[in-house]
Amino acid sequence: MDVIETIRDQIESNPVILYMKGSPNQPQCGFSASAVKALMACGERFAYVDILSNPEIRSTLPEYANWPTFPQLWVKGELMGGGDIITEMSESGELETVVKAAAVSEDSESTSE
């Protein structure tokens, strides 16, 4: 599987996925830490990919997403944005709405199979 296929599979397989520097327990930059804090406040599970330990994804994702920076938050296959956008969405309440809707649709898909 090439890197683009891996990225596509990760995004399609996870209703909420954060590409970040480090892990939720040990973010390696302030923007990633803020993104994790905002996502955790939503109270739903999310996947993550540590781009520092995945250099191929780190170098390929910005071109794939047409978004140059990290973190990158994807919900239901759609790029929401980076650190500042995640923070703004969190402050407005939009992030929780979007994340909870993705979690609900994931739950209904897994129970209908």
URZI-V374866 format. One record per residue. N is the residue number from 1. RES is the residue in one letter. SS is DSSP state (@ for helix, = for strand, . for the rest). OMEGA is omega in degrees with one decimal (* if undefined). BURIAL is 1 if it has 16 or more other C-alpha atoms within 10 Angstrom, else 0. Layout:
# URZI-V374866
n = <N	N>
res = <RES	RES>
ss = <SS	SS>
omega = <OMEGA	OMEGA>
burial = <BURIAL	BURIAL>
This chain:
# URZI-V374866
n = <1	2	3	4	5	6	7	8	9	10	11	12	13	14	15	16	17	18	19	20	21	22	23	24	25	26	27	28	29	30	31	32	33	34	35	36	37	38	39	40	41	42	43	44	45	46	47	48	49	50	51	52	53	54	55	56	57	58	59	60	61	62	63	64	65	66	67	68	69	70	71	72	73	74	75	76	77	78	79	80	81	82	83	84	85	86	87	88	89	90	91	92	93	94	95	96	97	98	99	100	101	102	103	104	105	106	107	108	109	110	111	112	113>
res = <M	D	V	I	E	T	I	R	D	Q	I	E	S	N	P	V	I	L	Y	M	K	G	S	P	N	Q	P	Q	C	G	F	S	A	S	A	V	K	A	L	M	A	C	G	E	R	F	A	Y	V	D	I	L	S	N	P	E	I	R	S	T	L	P	E	Y	A	N	W	P	T	F	P	Q	L	W	V	K	G	E	L	M	G	G	G	D	I	I	T	E	M	S	E	S	G	E	L	E	T	V	V	K	A	A	A	V	S	E	D	S	E	S	T	S	E>
ss = <.	.	@	@	@	@	@	@	@	@	@	@	@	.	.	=	=	=	=	=	.	=	.	.	.	.	=	.	.	@	@	@	@	@	@	@	@	@	@	@	@	.	.	.	.	.	=	=	=	=	.	.	.	.	@	@	@	@	@	@	@	@	@	@	@	.	.	.	.	.	.	=	=	=	=	.	.	=	=	=	=	.	@	@	@	@	@	@	@	@	@	@	.	@	@	@	@	@	@	@	@	@	@	@	@	@	@	@	@	@	@	@	.>
omega = <178.8	-173.1	178.9	178.1	178.0	179.7	-179.2	179.4	179.0	-177.8	-179.4	-175.6	-176.5	-178.0	177.1	179.6	179.9	171.6	-170.6	173.7	-177.8	-179.7	178.5	179.2	-179.8	177.2	-175.5	172.0	-177.3	179.7	177.3	178.4	179.0	179.6	178.7	180.0	179.9	179.3	-179.8	178.9	178.5	175.6	179.6	177.7	174.2	176.7	175.2	173.3	176.1	-177.2	178.8	178.4	177.1	-174.0	178.6	177.9	-179.9	-177.6	-174.4	-173.7	179.9	178.0	179.3	-175.1	-171.1	179.9	-167.0	-169.7	174.5	5.6	172.2	177.8	177.0	177.6	179.8	175.6	-177.3	177.1	176.9	179.7	-177.4	-172.6	-177.8	-179.1	177.8	179.3	178.6	178.9	179.1	-178.1	-178.9	-176.8	-178.0	-177.8	-179.7	179.1	-177.5	-177.8	179.3	177.4	178.1	179.9	179.7	-179.4	176.6	178.1	-177.8	177.2	-176.6	178.8	-178.5	-178.5	*>
burial = <0	0	0	0	0	0	1	0	0	1	1	1	0	1	1	1	1	1	1	1	1	1	1	1	0	0	1	0	0	0	1	1	1	1	1	1	0	1	1	0	0	1	0	0	0	1	1	1	1	1	1	0	0	0	0	0	1	1	0	0	1	0	0	0	0	0	0	0	0	1	1	1	1	1	1	1	1	0	1	1	1	1	1	0	0	1	1	0	1	1	0	0	0	0	1	1	0	1	1	1	0	1	1	0	0	0	0	0	0	0	0	0	0>
